Amino acid sequence: MKLQTLVISAASVAFLASTAVTAKPVGITKGVMEVAGISRNQDNKASINPAFAKTSRPCPPFCIQPSSPFAPADVETITELDVIHAARDVANGDTTVLLVDSRTPGWVKKGTIPHAVNVPFTKITSKALAKDPLAVVDILTGTFGVKDLDGVLDYDNAKTLYMFCNGAWCGQSPASIRALLTMGYPVHKIKYYRGGMNAWQLLGLTTK
């Protein structure tokens, strides 16, 4: 019995050693393993979070978002690397940039991008604007860096917003972006991360 246990233990050690040897590093880009606390899962056999594995959510409302859903407004659609660089800037104290998770709090609890703040889309939509415009203005002035000059919104020092939700099938951040555009938020200060948490999780990137 002791010999059998010894053989099994030896085999286990050999297997672990083999796994360690064959596992290959997972960088963000070549030569870059970590940026502002963000890295990728180093387990070469890792799979996507089950919360993002469903392929067939009903459309509507979960329809595929176009690459430029805000035309004629030329809002830039960005990639994971752009988001990572924005997170780095925020981590380094850049107050002109803000990562905005537009999802509802229940989804945010499942994990969000490091350095992001949660501003649920339900608080910034055309419906929210029609129902309580002052509440929307409070978010703009209190979180987004906009100034209210006696009822006139001054966007000179407004933050550049990197906005995301659950991915290519999610209309939450687009709804907020459209509302911001109707309020005059500068197009060049809005970035749309279309891949959202679905793509972020697919790449094994750090969540908080």
Contacts in CASP RR format, 6 or more apart in sequence:
PFRMAT RR
TARGET T0000
AUTHOR 0000-0000-0000
METHOD contacts of the structure
MODEL  1
MKLQTLVISAASVAFLASTAVTAKPVGITKGVMEVAGISRNQDNKASINP
AFAKTSRPCPPFCIQPSSPFAPADVETITELDVIHAARDVANGDTTVLLV
DSRTPGWVKKGTIPHAVNVPFTKITSKALAKDPLAVVDILTGTFGVKDLD
GVLDYDNAKTLYMFCNGAWCGQSPASIRALLTMGYPVHKIKYYRGGMNAW
QLLGLTTK
22 44 0 8 1.000
23 42 0 8 1.000
23 43 0 8 1.000
23 44 0 8 1.000
24 44 0 8 1.000
25 33 0 8 1.000
25 42 0 8 1.000
26 40 0 8 1.000
26 41 0 8 1.000
26 42 0 8 1.000
26 44 0 8 1.000
26 204 0 8 1.000
27 33 0 8 1.000
27 39 0 8 1.000
27 40 0 8 1.000
28 34 0 8 1.000
28 35 0 8 1.000
28 38 0 8 1.000
28 39 0 8 1.000
28 40 0 8 1.000
28 81 0 8 1.000
28 84 0 8 1.000
28 205 0 8 1.000
29 81 0 8 1.000
33 39 0 8 1.000
35 84 0 8 1.000
35 85 0 8 1.000
35 87 0 8 1.000
35 88 0 8 1.000
36 84 0 8 1.000
36 87 0 8 1.000
36 88 0 8 1.000
36 90 0 8 1.000
36 91 0 8 1.000
36 92 0 8 1.000
36 114 0 8 1.000
36 115 0 8 1.000
37 91 0 8 1.000
37 114 0 8 1.000
37 206 0 8 1.000
38 84 0 8 1.000
38 87 0 8 1.000
38 113 0 8 1.000
38 114 0 8 1.000
38 205 0 8 1.000
38 206 0 8 1.000
39 205 0 8 1.000
39 206 0 8 1.000
40 203 0 8 1.000
40 204 0 8 1.000
40 205 0 8 1.000
40 206 0 8 1.000
41 204 0 8 1.000
46 204 0 8 1.000
48 201 0 8 1.000
48 202 0 8 1.000
48 204 0 8 1.000
49 110 0 8 1.000
49 201 0 8 1.000
51 110 0 8 1.000
51 201 0 8 1.000
52 166 0 8 1.000
52 197 0 8 1.000
52 198 0 8 1.000
52 201 0 8 1.000
52 202 0 8 1.000
57 169 0 8 1.000
59 169 0 8 1.000
61 171 0 8 1.000
62 169 0 8 1.000
62 170 0 8 1.000
62 171 0 8 1.000
63 169 0 8 1.000
63 171 0 8 1.000
64 168 0 8 1.000
64 169 0 8 1.000
65 167 0 8 1.000
65 168 0 8 1.000
65 169 0 8 1.000
65 170 0 8 1.000
65 171 0 8 1.000
65 174 0 8 1.000
65 194 0 8 1.000
67 77 0 8 1.000
67 194 0 8 1.000
68 74 0 8 1.000
68 75 0 8 1.000
68 77 0 8 1.000
69 174 0 8 1.000
69 192 0 8 1.000
70 174 0 8 1.000
70 177 0 8 1.000
70 178 0 8 1.000
70 181 0 8 1.000
70 192 0 8 1.000
73 181 0 8 1.000
73 187 0 8 1.000
74 187 0 8 1.000
75 177 0 8 1.000
75 181 0 8 1.000
75 187 0 8 1.000
75 190 0 8 1.000
75 191 0 8 1.000
75 192 0 8 1.000
76 188 0 8 1.000
76 190 0 8 1.000
76 191 0 8 1.000
76 192 0 8 1.000
77 191 0 8 1.000
77 192 0 8 1.000
77 193 0 8 1.000
77 194 0 8 1.000
78 162 0 8 1.000
78 191 0 8 1.000
78 192 0 8 1.000
78 193 0 8 1.000
78 194 0 8 1.000
79 193 0 8 1.000
80 193 0 8 1.000
80 195 0 8 1.000
80 199 0 8 1.000
80 200 0 8 1.000
80 203 0 8 1.000
80 205 0 8 1.000
82 162 0 8 1.000
82 191 0 8 1.000
82 193 0 8 1.000
83 99 0 8 1.000
83 113 0 8 1.000
83 162 0 8 1.000
83 164 0 8 1.000
83 193 0 8 1.000
83 200 0 8 1.000
84 205 0 8 1.000
86 97 0 8 1.000
86 99 0 8 1.000
86 160 0 8 1.000
86 162 0 8 1.000
86 191 0 8 1.000
87 99 0 8 1.000
87 113 0 8 1.000
87 114 0 8 1.000
87 115 0 8 1.000
87 116 0 8 1.000
89 97 0 8 1.000
90 97 0 8 1.000
90 98 0 8 1.000
90 99 0 8 1.000
90 115 0 8 1.000
91 114 0 8 1.000
91 115 0 8 1.000
95 159 0 8 1.000
96 157 0 8 1.000
96 159 0 8 1.000
96 160 0 8 1.000
97 159 0 8 1.000
97 160 0 8 1.000
97 162 0 8 1.000
98 117 0 8 1.000
98 143 0 8 1.000
98 144 0 8 1.000
98 159 0 8 1.000
98 160 0 8 1.000
98 161 0 8 1.000
98 162 0 8 1.000
99 113 0 8 1.000
99 115 0 8 1.000
99 116 0 8 1.000
99 117 0 8 1.000
99 162 0 8 1.000
99 164 0 8 1.000
100 116 0 8 1.000
100 117 0 8 1.000
100 118 0 8 1.000
100 119 0 8 1.000
100 161 0 8 1.000
100 162 0 8 1.000
100 163 0 8 1.000
100 164 0 8 1.000
100 173 0 8 1.000
100 176 0 8 1.000
101 108 0 8 1.000
101 112 0 8 1.000
101 113 0 8 1.000
101 116 0 8 1.000
101 117 0 8 1.000
101 118 0 8 1.000
101 119 0 8 1.000
101 164 0 8 1.000
101 165 0 8 1.000
102 119 0 8 1.000
102 120 0 8 1.000
102 121 0 8 1.000
102 124 0 8 1.000
102 163 0 8 1.000
102 164 0 8 1.000
102 165 0 8 1.000
102 172 0 8 1.000
102 173 0 8 1.000
102 175 0 8 1.000
102 176 0 8 1.000
103 112 0 8 1.000
103 118 0 8 1.000
103 120 0 8 1.000
103 121 0 8 1.000
103 165 0 8 1.000
103 166 0 8 1.000
103 170 0 8 1.000
103 172 0 8 1.000
103 197 0 8 1.000
104 120 0 8 1.000
104 121 0 8 1.000
104 122 0 8 1.000
104 172 0 8 1.000
105 118 0 8 1.000
105 120 0 8 1.000
107 166 0 8 1.000
107 197 0 8 1.000
108 118 0 8 1.000
111 197 0 8 1.000
111 207 0 8 1.000
111 208 0 8 1.000
112 118 0 8 1.000
112 197 0 8 1.000
112 207 0 8 1.000
112 208 0 8 1.000
113 164 0 8 1.000
113 197 0 8 1.000
113 200 0 8 1.000
113 205 0 8 1.000
113 207 0 8 1.000
113 208 0 8 1.000
114 206 0 8 1.000
114 207 0 8 1.000
114 208 0 8 1.000
116 164 0 8 1.000
117 143 0 8 1.000
119 139 0 8 1.000
119 143 0 8 1.000
119 176 0 8 1.000
121 165 0 8 1.000
121 171 0 8 1.000
121 172 0 8 1.000
121 173 0 8 1.000
121 175 0 8 1.000
121 176 0 8 1.000
122 128 0 8 1.000
123 135 0 8 1.000
123 136 0 8 1.000
123 139 0 8 1.000
124 136 0 8 1.000
124 139 0 8 1.000
124 175 0 8 1.000
124 176 0 8 1.000
124 179 0 8 1.000
124 180 0 8 1.000
125 175 0 8 1.000
125 176 0 8 1.000
125 178 0 8 1.000
125 179 0 8 1.000
126 175 0 8 1.000
126 178 0 8 1.000
126 179 0 8 1.000
126 182 0 8 1.000
128 135 0 8 1.000
128 136 0 8 1.000
128 179 0 8 1.000
129 136 0 8 1.000
129 179 0 8 1.000
129 182 0 8 1.000
129 183 0 8 1.000
136 179 0 8 1.000
136 183 0 8 1.000
137 146 0 8 1.000
137 148 0 8 1.000
137 153 0 8 1.000
140 146 0 8 1.000
140 148 0 8 1.000
140 153 0 8 1.000
140 158 0 8 1.000
140 183 0 8 1.000
140 185 0 8 1.000
141 147 0 8 1.000
141 148 0 8 1.000
144 158 0 8 1.000
144 159 0 8 1.000
144 161 0 8 1.000
144 185 0 8 1.000
145 157 0 8 1.000
145 158 0 8 1.000
145 159 0 8 1.000
146 153 0 8 1.000
146 154 0 8 1.000
146 155 0 8 1.000
146 157 0 8 1.000
146 158 0 8 1.000
146 185 0 8 1.000
147 153 0 8 1.000
147 154 0 8 1.000
147 156 0 8 1.000
147 157 0 8 1.000
148 154 0 8 1.000
153 183 0 8 1.000
153 184 0 8 1.000
155 184 0 8 1.000
155 185 0 8 1.000
155 186 0 8 1.000
155 189 0 8 1.000
158 185 0 8 1.000
158 186 0 8 1.000
158 189 0 8 1.000
159 189 0 8 1.000
160 188 0 8 1.000
160 189 0 8 1.000
160 190 0 8 1.000
160 191 0 8 1.000
161 180 0 8 1.000
161 185 0 8 1.000
161 189 0 8 1.000
161 190 0 8 1.000
161 191 0 8 1.000
162 191 0 8 1.000
162 193 0 8 1.000
163 173 0 8 1.000
163 176 0 8 1.000
163 177 0 8 1.000
163 190 0 8 1.000
163 191 0 8 1.000
163 192 0 8 1.000
163 193 0 8 1.000
164 173 0 8 1.000
164 192 0 8 1.000
164 193 0 8 1.000
164 195 0 8 1.000
164 196 0 8 1.000
164 197 0 8 1.000
164 200 0 8 1.000
165 171 0 8 1.000
165 172 0 8 1.000
165 173 0 8 1.000
165 174 0 8 1.000
165 196 0 8 1.000
165 197 0 8 1.000
166 172 0 8 1.000
166 196 0 8 1.000
166 197 0 8 1.000
166 198 0 8 1.000
167 194 0 8 1.000
167 195 0 8 1.000
167 196 0 8 1.000
167 197 0 8 1.000
167 198 0 8 1.000
167 199 0 8 1.000
168 194 0 8 1.000
168 195 0 8 1.000
168 196 0 8 1.000
168 198 0 8 1.000
168 199 0 8 1.000
169 198 0 8 1.000
170 196 0 8 1.000
170 198 0 8 1.000
173 192 0 8 1.000
173 193 0 8 1.000
173 196 0 8 1.000
174 192 0 8 1.000
177 190 0 8 1.000
177 192 0 8 1.000
180 190 0 8 1.000
181 187 0 8 1.000
181 190 0 8 1.000
197 207 0 8 1.000
200 207 0 8 1.000
201 207 0 8 1.000
END
